[in-house]
Amino acid sequence: MKRMKLTASYLVNGKPYYFTVQGQTAKALKALVEAGAKGVTALEAASWAYRFSAYCHDLIHKHGLNIRTDKEKHPGGWYGRHVLETDVTISDAEDEKKAA
């Protein structure tokens, strides 16, 4: 089984801040970058992300990203749409073999 690993960056006070994420957090970051202003819901990522909000939480608190969560109503209540507001550039993506 392979694990995704991403190196990404964004500007802080005009200087690039580089960080690396892997596994499900890397997949979540990739999904957020690709979705742009549309954002991503946990349901949209349900085929691979069982804890999408937790991956977003890690990106916010460990890497300083600004991810907005909008509430959207549905018949049973509401769900969150996560929108990446930080201008992130993914510079390197790789799959690494997971050690057994």
C-alpha distance (Angstrom), angle and dihedral (degrees) to the residues before:
residue distance angle dihedral
M1 . . .
K2 3.80 . .
R3 3.77 127.8 .
M4 3.78 123.2 -150.3
K5 3.80 118.9 -124.2
L6 3.82 122.8 -171.2
T7 3.77 132.5 -172.9
A8 3.78 111.9 -158.5
S9 3.77 140.1 165.3
Y10 3.78 144.8 -163.2
L11 3.78 134.2 -177.7
V12 3.80 122.5 -92.3
N13 3.81 113.6 -176.0
G14 3.80 89.1 -19.7
K15 3.81 94.6 -52.6
P16 3.81 125.3 103.1
Y17 3.80 118.2 -108.5
Y18 3.82 111.0 -157.2
F19 3.78 124.5 -159.2
T20 3.79 138.3 167.4
V21 3.79 127.6 -141.5
Q22 3.77 130.3 179.2
G23 3.76 142.8 -168.7
Q24 3.78 119.7 9.3
T25 3.81 92.0 -10.6
A26 3.81 88.9 58.3
K27 3.82 90.6 49.8
A28 3.81 89.8 49.7
L29 3.81 92.0 50.9
K30 3.81 91.0 48.8
A31 3.81 90.9 49.7
L32 3.82 91.6 49.4
V33 3.82 93.1 48.6
E34 3.81 92.2 47.4
A35 3.82 93.2 46.6
G36 3.80 93.3 53.1
A37 3.80 114.8 177.1
K38 3.83 91.3 -7.0
G39 3.80 91.6 69.1
V40 3.80 129.1 -162.8
T41 3.80 133.3 -91.1
A42 3.78 125.3 -152.8
L43 3.81 88.2 -115.2
E44 3.81 91.4 56.3
A45 3.81 89.3 52.7
A46 3.81 95.0 38.8
S47 3.81 95.1 112.5
W48 3.83 90.5 68.8
A49 3.84 109.8 4.3
Y50 3.77 114.4 70.1
R51 3.82 92.3 168.6
F52 3.82 104.1 31.2
S53 3.81 93.2 153.6
A54 3.82 90.0 53.7
Y55 3.81 91.2 52.9
C56 3.81 89.2 50.8
H57 3.81 89.1 48.7
D58 3.81 89.9 55.2
L59 3.81 91.8 48.9
I60 3.81 90.1 51.5
H61 3.79 99.3 43.8
K62 3.81 102.4 32.3
H63 3.80 99.3 36.6
G64 3.80 105.2 24.6
L65 3.79 97.5 -119.5
N66 3.78 119.8 158.5
I67 3.80 107.8 -128.5
R68 3.79 117.1 172.0
T69 3.80 120.0 -152.5
D70 3.79 115.2 -151.2
K71 3.80 120.4 -165.8
E72 3.79 114.8 -127.8
K73 3.79 121.4 -172.4
H74 3.76 124.2 -130.2
P75 3.84 130.5 171.1
G76 3.83 93.4 -85.7
G77 3.80 97.8 44.6
W78 3.79 126.5 -76.2
Y79 3.77 142.3 -46.2
G80 3.79 133.5 -158.5
R81 3.79 125.8 -107.4
H82 3.81 109.5 -157.1
V83 3.80 115.6 -147.4
L84 3.80 122.3 -172.2
E85 3.82 107.8 -136.0
T86 3.82 97.1 175.2
D87 3.80 113.3 90.9
V88 3.81 98.1 -120.4
T89 3.80 124.1 -177.4
I90 3.79 118.7 -159.8
S91 3.79 106.9 -145.0
D92 3.79 102.2 173.7
A93 3.79 133.0 21.3
E94 3.76 126.4 -179.2
D95 3.76 141.5 159.5
E96 3.77 114.8 -132.3
K97 3.78 125.6 -165.0
K98 3.75 111.3 -106.2
A99 3.77 112.3 -122.7
A100 3.77 112.4 -117.7
